[in-house]
Amino acid sequence: MALILNIETATDICSVCIAKGTEVLSIQESTDAYSHSAALTLFIEACRKNAGIELKDLDAIAISAGPGSYTALRVGASVAKGICYALDKPMIAINTLQSLAFAAKQVQSKGAYYIPMIDARRMEVYAEIYDAELNLIEETNNVILDEKSFDAYFEKGGPIVFSGNGVPKSKDLFESKAALFCDLVCSAHNLVPLSLDAFQKQSFVDIAYYSPMYFKAPNITVPKKIL
């Protein structure tokens, strides 16, 4: 079975796991806000030791591709590329929202629609929409949440399953509708089935040209004073 290192850095969570097939051998993660640059390589080493392997034993490295935090995604991509170049391993990129939708399906199997959401500041989220069979209906989009944001899907009937760190800002808006809320957040564990499927299909990215799906420019402020 394929031995894959999975790296999740799309949000404030830094998460790493090593899986053999669909079995997670070791996982390390932190919810400390944006600890990626300090923690990521340490987590990879801890996972390697706990799994009892060497990095050269890996068959591939998979990363969460975004959308999400510009800086955090860059950290994940840089570390993954470094390992791939050093060990001549293929790299897999998994859509972060897709991984959340697939994980939500395991928790709430009766959804008519699945809407994974990643916080994008204020009342805005990155979202995708999947049907009950996890076929993609709407690709990644910026959504400013209000009571009517997903009325077209609520009107079709059946529960809508929301997941991701955009859930807290949506609960009050949709609590009177057919909404189910998954407390799932981004984790390397969510990448495992999708990265295995990508490996089996030999669906790899071009390491030299790969760039994460930032979707929005970084939030850079201009200093008010010039000293």
C-alpha positions in Angstrom: 0.0 0.0 0.0 1.1 3.5 -0.7 2.9 5.4 2.1 2.0 9.1 1.9 2.9 12.1 3.9 -0.1 14.4 4.1 0.4 18.1 5.0 -2.5 20.5 5.9 -1.7 24.2 6.2 -4.6 26.0 4.6 -6.0 27.5 7.8 -4.7 28.4 11.3 -4.3 24.6 12.0 -1.0 23.0 11.2 -1.5 19.3 10.7 0.6 16.4 9.4 0.0 12.7 9.1 1.6 9.6 7.5 -0.8 7.1 6.1 -0.3 3.6 4.7 -3.2 3.2 2.3 -6.2 4.5 4.3 -4.6 3.7 7.7 -3.2 6.7 9.5 0.1 5.6 11.1 0.9 8.8 12.9 -0.6 12.3 13.1 0.6 15.6 14.7 -1.4 18.8 14.7 -1.7 22.1 16.5 -4.5 24.6 16.8 -2.2 27.4 17.8 -2.9 30.2 15.4 -0.5 30.1 12.5 2.3 28.0 14.0 3.1 26.5 10.6 6.6 27.9 10.0 7.8 26.9 13.5 6.0 23.6 13.8 5.7 22.0 10.4 9.1 20.4 10.0 9.0 19.3 13.7 5.6 17.6 13.1 6.9 15.8 10.0 9.9 14.5 12.0 7.7 13.4 14.9 5.3 11.6 12.5 8.2 9.9 10.8 9.6 8.6 14.1 6.1 7.5 15.4 5.4 5.7 12.2 8.8 4.0 12.3 9.9 4.9 8.8 12.4 7.0 7.0 11.4 9.8 4.7 13.0 8.0 1.8 10.4 5.2 2.3 7.5 7.6 1.3 5.8 7.0 -2.0 4.5 10.6 -2.3 3.9 13.9 -0.4 0.4 15.3 -0.5 -0.6 18.9 0.5 -3.8 20.8 1.0 -3.9 23.1 -2.0 -6.3 25.8 -0.6 -8.1 28.0 -0.8 -6.9 29.5 2.5 -4.3 31.5 4.2 -1.7 32.9 1.7 1.2 32.6 4.1 0.3 29.3 5.6 -0.2 27.7 2.2 3.2 29.0 1.1 4.8 27.4 4.1 3.2 24.0 3.3 4.0 24.1 -0.4 7.7 25.2 0.2 8.3 22.3 2.7 6.6 19.8 0.5 8.6 20.9 -2.6 11.8 20.7 -0.6 11.1 17.1 0.4 10.0 16.1 -3.1 13.1 17.6 -4.7 15.5 16.1 -2.1 14.1 12.6 -2.3 12.8 12.6 -5.9 9.2 11.9 -4.8 6.0 13.0 -6.5 3.7 15.7 -5.1 -0.1 15.6 -4.8 -2.3 18.6 -4.3 -5.7 18.2 -2.8 -8.5 20.8 -2.9 -9.0 21.8 0.8 -12.8 22.3 0.4 -13.1 18.9 -1.4 -11.4 17.2 1.5 -13.8 18.9 4.0 -16.8 17.8 1.9 -15.6 14.2 1.8 -15.0 14.2 5.5 -18.4 15.7 6.3 -20.0 12.9 4.2 -18.5 10.4 6.6 -20.1 12.2 9.6 -23.4 13.2 8.1 -24.3 10.7 5.3 -27.9 11.9 4.7 -27.1 15.3 3.3 -28.7 16.5 0.1 -25.9 19.0 -0.4 -22.5 19.5 1.2 -21.1 23.0 1.5 -17.6 23.2 3.0 -16.5 26.7 4.0 -13.2 28.3 4.9 -13.2 31.6 6.8 -12.0 34.4 4.6 -12.3 37.3 7.1 -15.4 39.2 8.3 -18.6 37.5 7.0 -16.9 36.2 3.9 -16.0 32.5 3.3 -14.6 30.4 0.5 -17.1 27.8 -0.4 -17.9 24.9 -2.8 -21.1 23.0 -3.2 -21.4 19.3 -3.7 -24.5 17.1 -4.3 -25.4 14.0 -2.2 -23.0 11.9 -4.2 -20.2 14.4 -3.7 -20.3 15.6 -7.3 -19.1 19.2 -7.6 -21.9 21.6 -8.4 -20.3 24.9 -7.8 -16.6 25.5 -7.8 -14.7 27.7 -5.3 -16.3 31.1 -4.8 -16.1 33.9 -2.4 -19.5 34.1 -0.5 -20.5 36.9 1.8 -22.8 35.2 4.2 -26.3 36.3 4.9 -29.7 34.6 5.5 -30.3 34.1 1.8 -26.8 32.9 0.7 -27.9 29.4 -0.1 -31.7 29.8 -0.5 -31.6 28.2 -4.0 -30.4 24.9 -2.4 -32.6 25.1 0.7 -35.6 25.5 -1.6 -34.7 22.2 -3.3 -35.4 20.3 -0.1 -33.3 18.0 2.0 -30.6 18.9 4.5 -27.5 20.9 3.7 -24.4 19.8 5.5 -22.0 22.7 6.4 -18.4 22.0 7.4 -15.1 23.9 8.0 -14.1 26.8 10.0 -16.7 29.0 8.3 -19.4 27.1 10.3 -19.4 29.3 13.4 -20.4 32.4 11.4 -23.2 30.5 9.6 -25.0 28.8 12.5 -27.1 31.8 13.5 -28.0 32.6 9.8 -29.3 29.1 8.9 -30.5 27.6 12.2 -34.2 27.8 11.2 -33.6 26.0 7.9 -32.7 22.5 7.0 -29.1 22.9 7.9 -26.7 20.4 9.6 -23.4 21.6 11.0 -20.3 19.5 11.1 -17.6 20.7 13.6 -15.0 19.4 11.2 -12.0 21.6 10.6 -9.0 21.2 8.3 -6.8 18.2 9.2 -4.3 16.1 7.4 -6.5 13.2 8.2 -9.1 14.5 5.8 -6.6 14.3 2.9 -5.9 10.6 3.3 -8.6 9.0 1.0 -8.2 11.7 -1.7 -4.4 11.6 -1.7 -4.5 7.8 -2.0 -6.9 8.0 -4.9 -4.7 10.6 -6.6 -1.6 8.4 -6.1 -3.4 5.4 -7.6 -4.3 7.5 -10.6 -0.8 8.9 -10.8 -2.3 12.4 -10.5 0.7 14.5 -9.6 1.5 18.2 -9.9 4.5 19.7 -11.7 6.6 20.6 -8.7 8.5 23.4 -10.4 5.4 25.3 -11.5 3.0 24.4 -8.7 1.5 27.2 -6.7 -1.3 26.9 -4.1 -4.8 28.1 -4.7 -4.7 31.3 -2.7 -7.8 32.6 -4.4 -7.4 36.0 -2.7 -4.4 38.4 -2.5 -2.7 38.5 0.8 -3.9 41.0 3.3 -1.0 43.5 3.3 -1.3 46.8 5.0 0.6 49.9 4.2 2.3 51.6 7.2 0.8 55.0 8.0 4.1 56.5 9.0 7.4 56.4 7.1 10.3 56.8 9.5 
